[in-house]
């Protein structure tokens, strides 16, 4: 595995098609580089009991994840925020 493919630290291991690492968020078969995400936010979906994770991906508002499981959704959100903060800290030096 090359250095570019290595995920680095894993903040949320693969569960139900979602992984958060130091380098990327993967949801099913879509991969989003952590460096390309900004303004991450959560919304309650229009349908009952759905949660949505949104962010600007390469400057465009993008729906990253929809979930009905609030606990897992919050775990993914926290993991993603930790990965973004770690990336920000890493790039400041």
HTML snippet that shows the backbone in 3Dmol.js (N, CA, C, O; Angstrom):
<script src="https://3Dmol.org/build/3Dmol-min.js"></script>
<div id="view" style="width:600px;height:400px;position:relative"></div>
<script>
const pdb = `
ATOM      1  N   UNK A   1       0.856  -1.177   0.000  1.00  0.00           N
ATOM      2  CA  UNK A   1       0.000   0.000   0.000  1.00  0.00           C
ATOM      3  C   UNK A   1       0.899   1.238   0.000  1.00  0.00           C
ATOM      4  O   UNK A   1       1.827   1.322   0.805  1.00  0.00           O
ATOM      5  N   UNK A   2       0.645   2.173  -0.868  1.00  0.00           N
ATOM      6  CA  UNK A   2       1.467   3.381  -0.943  1.00  0.00           C
ATOM      7  C   UNK A   2       1.096   4.335   0.189  1.00  0.00           C
ATOM      8  O   UNK A   2       0.068   4.174   0.847  1.00  0.00           O
ATOM      9  N   UNK A   3       1.951   5.327   0.401  1.00  0.00           N
ATOM     10  CA  UNK A   3       1.706   6.322   1.445  1.00  0.00           C
ATOM     11  C   UNK A   3       0.395   7.061   1.207  1.00  0.00           C
ATOM     12  O   UNK A   3      -0.318   7.369   2.162  1.00  0.00           O
ATOM     13  N   UNK A   4       0.066   7.350  -0.047  1.00  0.00           N
ATOM     14  CA  UNK A   4      -1.171   8.069  -0.353  1.00  0.00           C
ATOM     15  C   UNK A   4      -2.410   7.234  -0.056  1.00  0.00           C
ATOM     16  O   UNK A   4      -3.460   7.784   0.276  1.00  0.00           O
ATOM     17  N   UNK A   5      -2.300   5.912  -0.171  1.00  0.00           N
ATOM     18  CA  UNK A   5      -3.454   5.049   0.083  1.00  0.00           C
ATOM     19  C   UNK A   5      -3.622   4.742   1.569  1.00  0.00           C
ATOM     20  O   UNK A   5      -4.722   4.407   2.008  1.00  0.00           O
ATOM     21  N   UNK A   6      -2.545   4.851   2.350  1.00  0.00           N
ATOM     22  CA  UNK A   6      -2.600   4.509   3.768  1.00  0.00           C
ATOM     23  C   UNK A   6      -3.572   5.443   4.477  1.00  0.00           C
ATOM     24  O   UNK A   6      -3.434   6.662   4.374  1.00  0.00           O
ATOM     25  N   UNK A   7      -4.550   4.901   5.191  1.00  0.00           N
ATOM     26  CA  UNK A   7      -5.572   5.746   5.800  1.00  0.00           C
ATOM     27  C   UNK A   7      -5.095   6.514   7.026  1.00  0.00           C
ATOM     28  O   UNK A   7      -5.755   7.467   7.440  1.00  0.00           O
ATOM     29  N   UNK A   8      -3.970   6.127   7.615  1.00  0.00           N
ATOM     30  CA  UNK A   8      -3.537   6.766   8.854  1.00  0.00           C
ATOM     31  C   UNK A   8      -4.406   6.302  10.006  1.00  0.00           C
ATOM     32  O   UNK A   8      -4.928   5.187   9.988  1.00  0.00           O
ATOM     33  N   UNK A   9      -4.561   7.145  10.995  1.00  0.00           N
ATOM     34  CA  UNK A   9      -5.356   6.794  12.172  1.00  0.00           C
ATOM     35  C   UNK A   9      -6.808   6.541  11.782  1.00  0.00           C
ATOM     36  O   UNK A   9      -7.363   7.240  10.934  1.00  0.00           O
ATOM     37  N   UNK A  10      -7.408   5.551  12.401  1.00  0.00           N
ATOM     38  CA  UNK A  10      -8.817   5.234  12.146  1.00  0.00           C
ATOM     39  C   UNK A  10      -9.633   5.770  13.322  1.00  0.00           C
ATOM     40  O   UNK A  10      -9.446   5.351  14.464  1.00  0.00           O
ATOM     41  N   UNK A  11     -10.529   6.692  13.029  1.00  0.00           N
ATOM     42  CA  UNK A  11     -11.375   7.301  14.059  1.00  0.00           C
ATOM     43  C   UNK A  11     -12.703   6.560  14.220  1.00  0.00           C
ATOM     44  O   UNK A  11     -13.284   6.544  15.306  1.00  0.00           O
ATOM     45  N   UNK A  12     -13.167   5.965  13.161  1.00  0.00           N
ATOM     46  CA  UNK A  12     -14.406   5.183  13.197  1.00  0.00           C
ATOM     47  C   UNK A  12     -14.207   4.004  12.251  1.00  0.00           C
ATOM     48  O   UNK A  12     -14.203   4.181  11.033  1.00  0.00           O
ATOM     49  N   UNK A  13     -14.041   2.798  12.803  1.00  0.00           N
ATOM     50  CA  UNK A  13     -13.802   1.637  11.941  1.00  0.00           C
ATOM     51  C   UNK A  13     -15.041   1.290  11.116  1.00  0.00           C
ATOM     52  O   UNK A  13     -16.161   1.657  11.470  1.00  0.00           O
ATOM     53  N   UNK A  14     -14.823   0.586  10.026  1.00  0.00           N
ATOM     54  CA  UNK A  14     -15.905   0.235   9.096  1.00  0.00           C
ATOM     55  C   UNK A  14     -17.081  -0.413   9.827  1.00  0.00           C
ATOM     56  O   UNK A  14     -16.967  -1.489  10.414  1.00  0.00           O
ATOM     57  N   UNK A  15     -18.212   0.285   9.765  1.00  0.00           N
ATOM     58  CA  UNK A  15     -19.487  -0.233  10.280  1.00  0.00           C
ATOM     59  C   UNK A  15     -20.573   0.244   9.343  1.00  0.00           C
ATOM     60  O   UNK A  15     -20.678   1.435   9.049  1.00  0.00           O
ATOM     61  N   UNK A  16     -21.371  -0.679   8.882  1.00  0.00           N
ATOM     62  CA  UNK A  16     -22.507  -0.355   7.998  1.00  0.00           C
ATOM     63  C   UNK A  16     -22.089   0.536   6.834  1.00  0.00           C
ATOM     64  O   UNK A  16     -22.816   1.447   6.440  1.00  0.00           O
ATOM     65  N   UNK A  17     -20.905   0.259   6.290  1.00  0.00           N
ATOM     66  CA  UNK A  17     -20.439   0.969   5.109  1.00  0.00           C
ATOM     67  C   UNK A  17     -19.800   2.318   5.367  1.00  0.00           C
ATOM     68  O   UNK A  17     -19.506   3.047   4.419  1.00  0.00           O
ATOM     69  N   UNK A  18     -19.572   2.677   6.642  1.00  0.00           N
ATOM     70  CA  UNK A  18     -18.998   3.980   6.983  1.00  0.00           C
ATOM     71  C   UNK A  18     -17.662   3.790   7.690  1.00  0.00           C
ATOM     72  O   UNK A  18     -17.543   2.971   8.601  1.00  0.00           O
ATOM     73  N   UNK A  19     -16.653   4.559   7.262  1.00  0.00           N
ATOM     74  CA  UNK A  19     -15.332   4.583   7.897  1.00  0.00           C
ATOM     75  C   UNK A  19     -14.858   6.027   7.961  1.00  0.00           C
ATOM     76  O   UNK A  19     -15.058   6.796   7.021  1.00  0.00           O
ATOM     77  N   UNK A  20     -14.228   6.392   9.075  1.00  0.00           N
ATOM     78  CA  UNK A  20     -13.595   7.708   9.190  1.00  0.00           C
ATOM     79  C   UNK A  20     -12.142   7.474   9.580  1.00  0.00           C
ATOM     80  O   UNK A  20     -11.854   6.849  10.601  1.00  0.00           O
ATOM     81  N   UNK A  21     -11.230   7.983   8.756  1.00  0.00           N
ATOM     82  CA  UNK A  21      -9.806   7.888   9.055  1.00  0.00           C
ATOM     83  C   UNK A  21      -9.207   9.288   9.061  1.00  0.00           C
ATOM     84  O   UNK A  21      -9.908  10.278   8.849  1.00  0.00           O
ATOM     85  N   UNK A  22      -7.922   9.357   9.302  1.00  0.00           N
ATOM     86  CA  UNK A  22      -7.231  10.649   9.301  1.00  0.00           C
ATOM     87  C   UNK A  22      -7.232  11.284   7.923  1.00  0.00           C
ATOM     88  O   UNK A  22      -7.049  12.496   7.806  1.00  0.00           O
ATOM     89  N   UNK A  23      -7.434  10.494   6.877  1.00  0.00           N
ATOM     90  CA  UNK A  23      -7.349  11.014   5.515  1.00  0.00           C
ATOM     91  C   UNK A  23      -8.688  11.105   4.780  1.00  0.00           C
ATOM     92  O   UNK A  23      -8.839  11.922   3.872  1.00  0.00           O
ATOM     93  N   UNK A  24      -9.667  10.267   5.168  1.00  0.00           N
ATOM     94  CA  UNK A  24     -10.913  10.259   4.403  1.00  0.00           C
ATOM     95  C   UNK A  24     -12.112   9.814   5.225  1.00  0.00           C
ATOM     96  O   UNK A  24     -11.988   9.169   6.267  1.00  0.00           O
ATOM     97  N   UNK A  25     -13.282  10.188   4.708  1.00  0.00           N
ATOM     98  CA  UNK A  25     -14.572   9.663   5.156  1.00  0.00           C
ATOM     99  C   UNK A  25     -15.072   8.812   4.009  1.00  0.00           C
ATOM    100  O   UNK A  25     -15.169   9.289   2.879  1.00  0.00           O
ATOM    101  N   UNK A  26     -15.388   7.572   4.281  1.00  0.00           N
ATOM    102  CA  UNK A  26     -15.936   6.699   3.251  1.00  0.00           C
ATOM    103  C   UNK A  26     -17.338   6.294   3.680  1.00  0.00           C
ATOM    104  O   UNK A  26     -17.533   5.759   4.771  1.00  0.00           O
ATOM    105  N   UNK A  27     -18.317   6.555   2.808  1.00  0.00           N
ATOM    106  CA  UNK A  27     -19.709   6.178   3.041  1.00  0.00           C
ATOM    107  C   UNK A  27     -20.127   5.323   1.867  1.00  0.00           C
ATOM    108  O   UNK A  27     -20.261   5.798   0.739  1.00  0.00           O
ATOM    109  N   UNK A  28     -20.331   4.042   2.158  1.00  0.00           N
ATOM    110  CA  UNK A  28     -20.602   3.045   1.128  1.00  0.00           C
ATOM    111  C   UNK A  28     -19.481   3.076   0.094  1.00  0.00           C
ATOM    112  O   UNK A  28     -18.357   2.702   0.428  1.00  0.00           O
ATOM    113  N   UNK A  29     -19.722   3.488  -1.106  1.00  0.00           N
ATOM    114  CA  UNK A  29     -18.674   3.466  -2.119  1.00  0.00           C
ATOM    115  C   UNK A  29     -18.171   4.863  -2.479  1.00  0.00           C
ATOM    116  O   UNK A  29     -17.442   5.031  -3.456  1.00  0.00           O
ATOM    117  N   UNK A  30     -18.559   5.857  -1.695  1.00  0.00           N
ATOM    118  CA  UNK A  30     -18.090   7.230  -1.944  1.00  0.00           C
ATOM    119  C   UNK A  30     -17.009   7.577  -0.921  1.00  0.00           C
ATOM    120  O   UNK A  30     -17.148   7.288   0.268  1.00  0.00           O
ATOM    121  N   UNK A  31     -15.937   8.197  -1.397  1.00  0.00           N
ATOM    122  CA  UNK A  31     -14.843   8.593  -0.526  1.00  0.00           C
ATOM    123  C   UNK A  31     -14.657  10.103  -0.597  1.00  0.00           C
ATOM    124  O   UNK A  31     -14.580  10.683  -1.680  1.00  0.00           O
ATOM    125  N   UNK A  32     -14.584  10.729   0.577  1.00  0.00           N
ATOM    126  CA  UNK A  32     -14.391  12.166   0.682  1.00  0.00           C
ATOM    127  C   UNK A  32     -13.098  12.417   1.445  1.00  0.00           C
ATOM    128  O   UNK A  32     -12.957  11.971   2.584  1.00  0.00           O
ATOM    129  N   UNK A  33     -12.157  13.120   0.837  1.00  0.00           N
ATOM    130  CA  UNK A  33     -10.906  13.459   1.516  1.00  0.00           C
ATOM    131  C   UNK A  33     -11.205  14.453   2.639  1.00  0.00           C
ATOM    132  O   UNK A  33     -11.952  15.412   2.448  1.00  0.00           O
ATOM    133  N   UNK A  34     -10.618  14.215   3.803  1.00  0.00           N
ATOM    134  CA  UNK A  34     -10.822  15.107   4.949  1.00  0.00           C
ATOM    135  C   UNK A  34     -10.418  16.533   4.593  1.00  0.00           C
ATOM    136  O   UNK A  34     -11.084  17.487   4.995  1.00  0.00           O
ATOM    137  N   UNK A  35      -9.327  16.683   3.838  1.00  0.00           N
ATOM    138  CA  UNK A  35      -8.837  18.021   3.473  1.00  0.00           C
ATOM    139  C   UNK A  35      -9.830  18.789   2.597  1.00  0.00           C
ATOM    140  O   UNK A  35      -9.753  20.014   2.506  1.00  0.00           O
ATOM    141  N   UNK A  36     -10.767  18.076   1.950  1.00  0.00           N
ATOM    142  CA  UNK A  36     -11.735  18.709   1.052  1.00  0.00           C
ATOM    143  C   UNK A  36     -13.057  19.039   1.723  1.00  0.00           C
ATOM    144  O   UNK A  36     -13.968  19.539   1.062  1.00  0.00           O
ATOM    145  N   UNK A  37     -13.191  18.771   3.033  1.00  0.00           N
ATOM    146  CA  UNK A  37     -14.453  19.010   3.739  1.00  0.00           C
ATOM    147  C   UNK A  37     -14.375  20.268   4.593  1.00  0.00           C
ATOM    148  O   UNK A  37     -13.357  20.533   5.233  1.00  0.00           O
ATOM    149  N   UNK A  38     -15.452  21.035   4.599  1.00  0.00           N
ATOM    150  CA  UNK A  38     -15.542  22.243   5.415  1.00  0.00           C
ATOM    151  C   UNK A  38     -16.990  22.434   5.862  1.00  0.00           C
ATOM    152  O   UNK A  38     -17.914  21.892   5.255  1.00  0.00           O
ATOM    153  N   UNK A  39     -17.171  23.195   6.908  1.00  0.00           N
ATOM    154  CA  UNK A  39     -18.512  23.561   7.394  1.00  0.00           C
ATOM    155  C   UNK A  39     -19.411  22.338   7.572  1.00  0.00           C
ATOM    156  O   UNK A  39     -20.501  22.268   7.004  1.00  0.00           O
ATOM    157  N   UNK A  40     -18.948  21.396   8.350  1.00  0.00           N
ATOM    158  CA  UNK A  40     -19.704  20.172   8.614  1.00  0.00           C
ATOM    159  C   UNK A  40     -20.862  20.498   9.543  1.00  0.00           C
ATOM    160  O   UNK A  40     -20.693  21.225  10.522  1.00  0.00           O
ATOM    161  N   UNK A  41     -22.038  19.963   9.239  1.00  0.00           N
ATOM    162  CA  UNK A  41     -23.212  20.204  10.076  1.00  0.00           C
ATOM    163  C   UNK A  41     -24.189  19.048  10.050  1.00  0.00           C
ATOM    164  O   UNK A  41     -24.226  18.258   9.107  1.00  0.00           O
ATOM    165  N   UNK A  42     -24.977  18.967  11.106  1.00  0.00           N
ATOM    166  CA  UNK A  42     -25.983  17.911  11.233  1.00  0.00           C
ATOM    167  C   UNK A  42     -27.370  18.529  11.129  1.00  0.00           C
ATOM    168  O   UNK A  42     -27.603  19.656  11.566  1.00  0.00           O
ATOM    169  N   UNK A  43     -28.275  17.772  10.544  1.00  0.00           N
ATOM    170  CA  UNK A  43     -29.669  18.199  10.453  1.00  0.00           C
ATOM    171  C   UNK A  43     -30.579  17.038  10.770  1.00  0.00           C
ATOM    172  O   UNK A  43     -30.241  15.878  10.534  1.00  0.00           O
ATOM    173  N   UNK A  44     -31.717  17.359  11.298  1.00  0.00           N
ATOM    174  CA  UNK A  44     -32.762  16.356  11.468  1.00  0.00           C
ATOM    175  C   UNK A  44     -33.493  16.280  10.147  1.00  0.00           C
ATOM    176  O   UNK A  44     -33.929  17.307   9.625  1.00  0.00           O
ATOM    177  N   UNK A  45     -33.637  15.099   9.599  1.00  0.00           N
ATOM    178  CA  UNK A  45     -34.284  14.934   8.306  1.00  0.00           C
ATOM    179  C   UNK A  45     -35.767  15.225   8.354  1.00  0.00           C
ATOM    180  O   UNK A  45     -36.367  15.296   9.426  1.00  0.00           O
ATOM    181  N   UNK A  46     -36.347  15.392   7.186  1.00  0.00           N
ATOM    182  CA  UNK A  46     -37.791  15.648   7.109  1.00  0.00           C
ATOM    183  C   UNK A  46     -38.594  14.427   7.518  1.00  0.00           C
ATOM    184  O   UNK A  46     -39.654  14.537   8.134  1.00  0.00           O
ATOM    185  N   UNK A  47     -38.075  13.274   7.167  1.00  0.00           N
ATOM    186  CA  UNK A  47     -38.759  12.052   7.592  1.00  0.00           C
ATOM    187  C   UNK A  47     -38.477  11.837   9.067  1.00  0.00           C
ATOM    188  O   UNK A  47     -37.406  12.206   9.550  1.00  0.00           O
ATOM    189  N   UNK A  48     -39.411  11.251   9.786  1.00  0.00           N
ATOM    190  CA  UNK A  48     -39.189  11.017  11.215  1.00  0.00           C
ATOM    191  C   UNK A  48     -37.971  10.119  11.450  1.00  0.00           C
ATOM    192  O   UNK A  48     -37.753   9.131  10.750  1.00  0.00           O
ATOM    193  N   UNK A  49     -37.203  10.495  12.443  1.00  0.00           N
ATOM    194  CA  UNK A  49     -36.095   9.682  12.913  1.00  0.00           C
ATOM    195  C   UNK A  49     -34.960   9.509  11.913  1.00  0.00           C
ATOM    196  O   UNK A  49     -34.279   8.484  11.932  1.00  0.00           O
ATOM    197  N   UNK A  50     -34.748  10.469  11.055  1.00  0.00           N
ATOM    198  CA  UNK A  50     -33.567  10.419  10.196  1.00  0.00           C
ATOM    199  C   UNK A  50     -32.649  11.590  10.540  1.00  0.00           C
ATOM    200  O   UNK A  50     -33.102  12.670  10.918  1.00  0.00           O
ATOM    201  N   UNK A  51     -31.378  11.349  10.403  1.00  0.00           N
ATOM    202  CA  UNK A  51     -30.352  12.339  10.682  1.00  0.00           C
ATOM    203  C   UNK A  51     -29.503  12.494   9.440  1.00  0.00           C
ATOM    204  O   UNK A  51     -29.205  11.514   8.757  1.00  0.00           O
ATOM    205  N   UNK A  52     -29.110  13.728   9.143  1.00  0.00           N
ATOM    206  CA  UNK A  52     -28.317  14.003   7.946  1.00  0.00           C
ATOM    207  C   UNK A  52     -27.019  14.704   8.334  1.00  0.00           C
ATOM    208  O   UNK A  52     -27.002  15.591   9.187  1.00  0.00           O
ATOM    209  N   UNK A  53     -25.945  14.289   7.691  1.00  0.00           N
ATOM    210  CA  UNK A  53     -24.642  14.909   7.864  1.00  0.00           C
ATOM    211  C   UNK A  53     -24.283  15.606   6.564  1.00  0.00           C
ATOM    212  O   UNK A  53     -24.156  14.970   5.518  1.00  0.00           O
ATOM    213  N   UNK A  54     -24.119  16.926   6.641  1.00  0.00           N
ATOM    214  CA  UNK A  54     -23.813  17.754   5.478  1.00  0.00           C
ATOM    215  C   UNK A  54     -22.454  18.397   5.644  1.00  0.00           C
ATOM    216  O   UNK A  54     -21.991  18.598   6.767  1.00  0.00           O
ATOM    217  N   UNK A  55     -21.816  18.718   4.545  1.00  0.00           N
ATOM    218  CA  UNK A  55     -20.572  19.486   4.567  1.00  0.00           C
ATOM    219  C   UNK A  55     -20.364  20.088   3.191  1.00  0.00           C
ATOM    220  O   UNK A  55     -20.975  19.667   2.208  1.00  0.00           O
ATOM    221  N   UNK A  56     -19.498  21.072   3.143  1.00  0.00           N
ATOM    222  CA  UNK A  56     -19.053  21.575   1.846  1.00  0.00           C
ATOM    223  C   UNK A  56     -17.894  20.686   1.419  1.00  0.00           C
ATOM    224  O   UNK A  56     -16.868  20.609   2.094  1.00  0.00           O
ATOM    225  N   UNK A  57     -18.077  20.019   0.293  1.00  0.00           N
ATOM    226  CA  UNK A  57     -17.039  19.159  -0.274  1.00  0.00           C
ATOM    227  C   UNK A  57     -16.545  19.825  -1.546  1.00  0.00           C
ATOM    228  O   UNK A  57     -17.282  19.953  -2.524  1.00  0.00           O
ATOM    229  N   UNK A  58     -15.304  20.243  -1.520  1.00  0.00           N
ATOM    230  CA  UNK A  58     -14.699  20.966  -2.647  1.00  0.00           C
ATOM    231  C   UNK A  58     -15.565  22.162  -3.042  1.00  0.00           C
ATOM    232  O   UNK A  58     -15.749  22.457  -4.223  1.00  0.00           O
ATOM    233  N   UNK A  59     -16.095  22.849  -2.009  1.00  0.00           N
ATOM    234  CA  UNK A  59     -16.855  24.080  -2.237  1.00  0.00           C
ATOM    235  C   UNK A  59     -18.333  23.912  -2.519  1.00  0.00           C
ATOM    236  O   UNK A  59     -19.049  24.905  -2.647  1.00  0.00           O
ATOM    237  N   UNK A  60     -18.810  22.674  -2.621  1.00  0.00           N
ATOM    238  CA  UNK A  60     -20.225  22.428  -2.929  1.00  0.00           C
ATOM    239  C   UNK A  60     -20.922  21.783  -1.731  1.00  0.00           C
ATOM    240  O   UNK A  60     -20.373  20.856  -1.137  1.00  0.00           O
ATOM    241  N   UNK A  61     -22.131  22.256  -1.356  1.00  0.00           N
ATOM    242  CA  UNK A  61     -22.862  21.591  -0.279  1.00  0.00           C
ATOM    243  C   UNK A  61     -23.178  20.155  -0.684  1.00  0.00           C
ATOM    244  O   UNK A  61     -23.709  19.897  -1.764  1.00  0.00           O
ATOM    245  N   UNK A  62     -22.837  19.230   0.209  1.00  0.00           N
ATOM    246  CA  UNK A  62     -22.945  17.808  -0.116  1.00  0.00           C
ATOM    247  C   UNK A  62     -23.540  17.045   1.059  1.00  0.00           C
ATOM    248  O   UNK A  62     -23.117  17.220   2.201  1.00  0.00           O
ATOM    249  N   UNK A  63     -24.516  16.205   0.774  1.00  0.00           N
ATOM    250  CA  UNK A  63     -25.065  15.305   1.781  1.00  0.00           C
ATOM    251  C   UNK A  63     -24.120  14.118   1.888  1.00  0.00           C
ATOM    252  O   UNK A  63     -23.957  13.365   0.928  1.00  0.00           O
ATOM    253  N   UNK A  64     -23.495  13.946   3.050  1.00  0.00           N
ATOM    254  CA  UNK A  64     -22.510  12.886   3.234  1.00  0.00           C
ATOM    255  C   UNK A  64     -23.126  11.592   3.750  1.00  0.00           C
ATOM    256  O   UNK A  64     -22.725  10.498   3.351  1.00  0.00           O
ATOM    257  N   UNK A  65     -24.107  11.731   4.644  1.00  0.00           N
ATOM    258  CA  UNK A  65     -24.637  10.544   5.318  1.00  0.00           C
ATOM    259  C   UNK A  65     -26.068  10.797   5.773  1.00  0.00           C
ATOM    260  O   UNK A  65     -26.399  11.891   6.230  1.00  0.00           O
ATOM    261  N   UNK A  66     -26.904   9.789   5.648  1.00  0.00           N
ATOM    262  CA  UNK A  66     -28.251   9.790   6.214  1.00  0.00           C
ATOM    263  C   UNK A  66     -28.362   8.534   7.065  1.00  0.00           C
ATOM    264  O   UNK A  66     -27.992   7.445   6.626  1.00  0.00           O
ATOM    265  N   UNK A  67     -28.874   8.687   8.284  1.00  0.00           N
ATOM    266  CA  UNK A  67     -28.973   7.541   9.181  1.00  0.00           C
ATOM    267  C   UNK A  67     -30.233   7.627  10.014  1.00  0.00           C
ATOM    268  O   UNK A  67     -30.737   8.715  10.297  1.00  0.00           O
ATOM    269  N   UNK A  68     -30.728   6.483  10.399  1.00  0.00           N
ATOM    270  CA  UNK A  68     -31.866   6.419  11.326  1.00  0.00           C
ATOM    271  C   UNK A  68     -31.405   6.081  12.730  1.00  0.00           C
ATOM    272  O   UNK A  68     -32.179   6.181  13.681  1.00  0.00           O
ATOM    273  N   UNK A  69     -30.142   5.680  12.868  1.00  0.00           N
ATOM    274  CA  UNK A  69     -29.603   5.300  14.167  1.00  0.00           C
ATOM    275  C   UNK A  69     -28.867   6.496  14.757  1.00  0.00           C
ATOM    276  O   UNK A  69     -27.743   6.796  14.353  1.00  0.00           O
ATOM    277  N   UNK A  70     -29.488   7.175  15.701  1.00  0.00           N
ATOM    278  CA  UNK A  70     -28.937   8.410  16.258  1.00  0.00           C
ATOM    279  C   UNK A  70     -27.598   8.181  16.950  1.00  0.00           C
ATOM    280  O   UNK A  70     -26.695   9.008  16.826  1.00  0.00           O
ATOM    281  N   UNK A  71     -27.457   7.083  17.671  1.00  0.00           N
ATOM    282  CA  UNK A  71     -26.209   6.803  18.380  1.00  0.00           C
ATOM    283  C   UNK A  71     -25.046   6.637  17.405  1.00  0.00           C
ATOM    284  O   UNK A  71     -24.004   7.273  17.564  1.00  0.00           O
ATOM    285  N   UNK A  72     -25.221   5.795  16.412  1.00  0.00           N
ATOM    286  CA  UNK A  72     -24.155   5.603  15.425  1.00  0.00           C
ATOM    287  C   UNK A  72     -23.896   6.886  14.636  1.00  0.00           C
ATOM    288  O   UNK A  72     -22.747   7.210  14.337  1.00  0.00           O
ATOM    289  N   UNK A  73     -24.944   7.602  14.305  1.00  0.00           N
ATOM    290  CA  UNK A  73     -24.795   8.860  13.584  1.00  0.00           C
ATOM    291  C   UNK A  73     -23.918   9.832  14.379  1.00  0.00           C
ATOM    292  O   UNK A  73     -23.004  10.443  13.826  1.00  0.00           O
ATOM    293  N   UNK A  74     -24.197   9.970  15.672  1.00  0.00           N
ATOM    294  CA  UNK A  74     -23.407  10.869  16.515  1.00  0.00           C
ATOM    295  C   UNK A  74     -21.959  10.395  16.636  1.00  0.00           C
ATOM    296  O   UNK A  74     -21.046  11.218  16.697  1.00  0.00           O
ATOM    297  N   UNK A  75     -21.738   9.083  16.671  1.00  0.00           N
ATOM    298  CA  UNK A  75     -20.375   8.561  16.714  1.00  0.00           C
ATOM    299  C   UNK A  75     -19.607   8.926  15.446  1.00  0.00           C
ATOM    300  O   UNK A  75     -18.439   9.309  15.511  1.00  0.00           O
ATOM    301  N   UNK A  76     -20.261   8.806  14.301  1.00  0.00           N
ATOM    302  CA  UNK A  76     -19.623   9.175  13.029  1.00  0.00           C
ATOM    303  C   UNK A  76     -19.317  10.664  13.015  1.00  0.00           C
ATOM    304  O   UNK A  76     -18.232  11.066  12.596  1.00  0.00           O
ATOM    305  N   UNK A  77     -20.252  11.485  13.465  1.00  0.00           N
ATOM    306  CA  UNK A  77     -20.045  12.939  13.494  1.00  0.00           C
ATOM    307  C   UNK A  77     -18.860  13.304  14.369  1.00  0.00           C
ATOM    308  O   UNK A  77     -18.017  14.106  13.966  1.00  0.00           O
ATOM    309  N   UNK A  78     -18.786  12.726  15.564  1.00  0.00           N
ATOM    310  CA  UNK A  78     -17.661  13.018  16.453  1.00  0.00           C
ATOM    311  C   UNK A  78     -16.342  12.568  15.835  1.00  0.00           C
ATOM    312  O   UNK A  78     -15.341  13.281  15.910  1.00  0.00           O
ATOM    313  N   UNK A  79     -16.342  11.388  15.225  1.00  0.00           N
ATOM    314  CA  UNK A  79     -15.121  10.883  14.588  1.00  0.00           C
ATOM    315  C   UNK A  79     -14.687  11.797  13.452  1.00  0.00           C
ATOM    316  O   UNK A  79     -13.499  12.084  13.301  1.00  0.00           O
ATOM    317  N   UNK A  80     -15.637  12.252  12.660  1.00  0.00           N
ATOM    318  CA  UNK A  80     -15.304  13.139  11.549  1.00  0.00           C
ATOM    319  C   UNK A  80     -14.752  14.472  12.065  1.00  0.00           C
ATOM    320  O   UNK A  80     -13.775  14.985  11.520  1.00  0.00           O
ATOM    321  N   UNK A  81     -15.357  15.027  13.092  1.00  0.00           N
ATOM    322  CA  UNK A  81     -14.862  16.288  13.651  1.00  0.00           C
ATOM    323  C   UNK A  81     -13.452  16.120  14.215  1.00  0.00           C
ATOM    324  O   UNK A  81     -12.613  17.007  14.059  1.00  0.00           O
ATOM    325  N   UNK A  82     -13.185  14.981  14.875  1.00  0.00           N
ATOM    326  CA  UNK A  82     -11.825  14.717  15.372  1.00  0.00           C
ATOM    327  C   UNK A  82     -10.835  14.630  14.226  1.00  0.00           C
ATOM    328  O   UNK A  82      -9.732  15.168  14.316  1.00  0.00           O
ATOM    329  N   UNK A  83     -11.217  13.955  13.145  1.00  0.00           N
ATOM    330  CA  UNK A  83     -10.330  13.819  11.985  1.00  0.00           C
ATOM    331  C   UNK A  83     -10.055  15.187  11.356  1.00  0.00           C
ATOM    332  O   UNK A  83      -8.920  15.476  10.977  1.00  0.00           O
ATOM    333  N   UNK A  84     -11.075  16.017  11.245  1.00  0.00           N
ATOM    334  CA  UNK A  84     -10.901  17.357  10.671  1.00  0.00           C
ATOM    335  C   UNK A  84      -9.989  18.200  11.558  1.00  0.00           C
ATOM    336  O   UNK A  84      -9.098  18.884  11.055  1.00  0.00           O
ATOM    337  N   UNK A  85     -10.205  18.156  12.878  1.00  0.00           N
ATOM    338  CA  UNK A  85      -9.358  18.907  13.805  1.00  0.00           C
ATOM    339  C   UNK A  85      -7.906  18.433  13.738  1.00  0.00           C
ATOM    340  O   UNK A  85      -6.986  19.251  13.741  1.00  0.00           O
ATOM    341  N   UNK A  86      -7.701  17.126  13.679  1.00  0.00           N
ATOM    342  CA  UNK A  86      -6.344  16.579  13.588  1.00  0.00           C
ATOM    343  C   UNK A  86      -5.685  17.009  12.285  1.00  0.00           C
ATOM    344  O   UNK A  86      -4.501  17.343  12.270  1.00  0.00           O
ATOM    345  N   UNK A  87      -6.439  17.002  11.200  1.00  0.00           N
ATOM    346  CA  UNK A  87      -5.889  17.434   9.911  1.00  0.00           C
ATOM    347  C   UNK A  87      -5.527  18.912   9.965  1.00  0.00           C
ATOM    348  O   UNK A  87      -4.482  19.317   9.458  1.00  0.00           O
ATOM    349  N   UNK A  88      -6.386  19.713  10.577  1.00  0.00           N
ATOM    350  CA  UNK A  88      -6.129  21.153  10.707  1.00  0.00           C
ATOM    351  C   UNK A  88      -4.863  21.387  11.525  1.00  0.00           C
ATOM    352  O   UNK A  88      -4.030  22.216  11.157  1.00  0.00           O
ATOM    353  N   UNK A  89      -4.715  20.660  12.632  1.00  0.00           N
ATOM    354  CA  UNK A  89      -3.522  20.801  13.483  1.00  0.00           C
ATOM    355  C   UNK A  89      -2.267  20.376  12.728  1.00  0.00           C
ATOM    356  O   UNK A  89      -1.213  20.998  12.865  1.00  0.00           O
ATOM    357  N   UNK A  90      -2.382  19.322  11.937  1.00  0.00           N
ATOM    358  CA  UNK A  90      -1.245  18.799  11.181  1.00  0.00           C
ATOM    359  C   UNK A  90      -0.789  19.786  10.103  1.00  0.00           C
ATOM    360  O   UNK A  90       0.411  19.919   9.862  1.00  0.00           O
ATOM    361  N   UNK A  91      -1.711  20.466   9.466  1.00  0.00           N
ATOM    362  CA  UNK A  91      -1.361  21.369   8.376  1.00  0.00           C
ATOM    363  C   UNK A  91      -0.907  22.746   8.860  1.00  0.00           C
ATOM    364  O   UNK A  91      -0.391  23.534   8.067  1.00  0.00           O
ATOM    365  N   UNK A  92      -1.089  23.045  10.134  1.00  0.00           N
ATOM    366  CA  UNK A  92      -0.666  24.346  10.663  1.00  0.00           C
ATOM    367  C   UNK A  92       0.844  24.433  10.834  1.00  0.00           C
ATOM    368  O   UNK A  92       1.394  25.531  10.908  1.00  0.00           O
ATOM    369  N   UNK A  93       1.518  23.294  10.898  1.00  0.00           N
ATOM    370  CA  UNK A  93       2.969  23.294  11.146  1.00  0.00           C
ATOM    371  C   UNK A  93       3.747  23.047   9.898  1.00  0.00           C
ATOM    372  O   UNK A  93       4.977  23.015   9.933  1.00  0.00           O
TER     373      UNK A  93
END
`;
const viewer = $3Dmol.createViewer("view");
viewer.addModel(pdb, "pdb");
viewer.setStyle({}, {cartoon: {color: "spectrum"}});
viewer.zoomTo();
viewer.render();
</script>
